[in-house]
Amino acid sequence: MRNGYSLFQLYLRIGLGASYLCAGLDRFGVWGPNGGARVSWGDWEHFMQYAYKLLFFLPYGLASVFAAVASGAEILFGILLIIGLYTRWAAIGSGALLLTFALCMTLALGIQAPLNYSVFTASAASFLLASLGAYKWSIDSYLFARKQAYRTSDLFKNV
């Protein structure tokens, strides 16, 4: 991977990962209480009010489960993207999660909401990240290099 591209993928990986992680942690009050500066939800209750609005087509209990699973996945995908572990799978998962979110936003609030918040753009960026061949400066890259070195050393054992 050319150096310029490897910097771009690193920027994309960390930018997406930090965004997912930041949004997920906000639901648990990590950035402060509801109503605080730069806080979107601040607690689970306020996040769930928004989630129920977007998941209006699901029964209350099922909407709660989907919101919890999505929140956990968003935090997990954020961490995996930042450290570069299972990067391709985290990128595909986060892209699908955000595409689902964008479609729910469109149904509940209209097309302008997901466009204003660049939800389709972030989803597309995740899918683009998944399409890259390598992730320099990642745990994946380190593990791949280690695996290749191990395989190479095995070739010379019988010589």
N, C-alpha and C positions, 0 to 999 in steps of 0.2 A: 504494500500500500504506500503510495507516494506520501511524503511527509506532510504536504499541505492538506491532503485528504484525511490523513490520520488525525491532524489537529481539528479538522471540521467534524469528524465523527466523534471525537472526544468532547468537543463543545456541545454537539447535539445530544450525546449520551448524558452528560452531566446536566445540561439545561433541562432536558425532559425529566430526568430522574429527580432533580431538585424540585421541579414544579409538581410532580406527582406526590412526592414526599411532603412537601409544604402543605398542599391542599388536604392530604389525608390527615396529617397531624393537627390541622386546624380544627377538625371535627372533635378532637379530644381536648381542646383548650390549651394546647401547647404554646400557642402564640399569645395567649391572654383570653380574658373573658369576652363573651358576646357583647358587642357594642364598643369594644376597645379599638384603638387605632390599628389599622391594617389587619383586622380580624374579620373574616367572613362569617364564621359560625360561632366559634368559641366554645361550643359544647355540643354534645350529641343531640340533645333535644332540639336545638335550633337547626342543626343540620337535617334532622329527620323531618321537620316541617317542610323544608325545601325538597327533600327526597320524595315525600308523599305527593307533593305537587307534581313532580316529574313522573312518578310512577302511579299516576291516578288510575290507570287501567288494571292495576293489580290489587288483590285484597290486602288489607292493612298488614296482616301478619307476614305475607309473602314479600311485600314491599320492604318490610323491616329486615328480612333475611337478605334480600338482594342488596340493600344499602350497606349492611354490615359486611357482606362478602366483598362488595365493590370497594369499600373503604380499606379492608385488610389487603386486598389485592393491590390497590393503589399505593399503599405504603410499601408493600413487599416489592412491587415493580420499581418503585423509586429507588429503594436501597440497591436492588440488583443492577439497575442501570448505572448508578453512581459508581459502584465498585467494579462493574464490568463482569459480573458472574451470570452465566446463562443469558447473556445479553440478547441473543437473537430471540429466545423464547420470551424474555421479559418485554422486548420491544413489540413482538406480535401480540402478546397478552395485553399490554397497555394500549396498543393501537385499537384492538378490538373493544376493550373496555371503554375507551374514550369515544369510539364510533357509536357504541350503544348509548352512551351518555348524550352525545350530540343528537341522535335520533329521538331519544326521549325528550330532550329539551325542545326539539322542533315540534313534536306532537303536542307538548304541554304549553309551550310559550311562543311558538312560531319560529320561523327560520332565522329571524334577525338575532335572537338570543345566542345561539351557538356561533353565529358568524361574528357577532360583536366580541365574544370572548375567545375567538380563534380555536374553538374546540375541534372543528374539522381539520384545521391546520395542524394542531398538535397530534391528532390521530394519524394524519398522513405522514408527519415527521417520524412518528414511531414506526410506521410501516416501512418508511424509507431506511431508517436505521437497521431494521431487521433484514433488509435486502443487501446490506454491505457484506463483503466477503471476510473482513477481519476487523478486530477491535483492538488496535494498539493501545498500550497503557491500560490494560484490563487484566483481571484475574484470568479470564478466558485465554488471553494471549499467553500469559505466563504458563498456564496449565498445558496449552497446546505445545509450547516450546519444550516444556519438560517431558511431555509424552513423546515428542519427536526425538529428543536426546536419548530417552530410554530405549526407544525402538532402534536407534542407530547403534547404541551400545550392545544390544542383543545380537545385531548382525555380526559383530566382531568377536563374540564369545566363542564361536565354533571355528574360528580361523587359526 
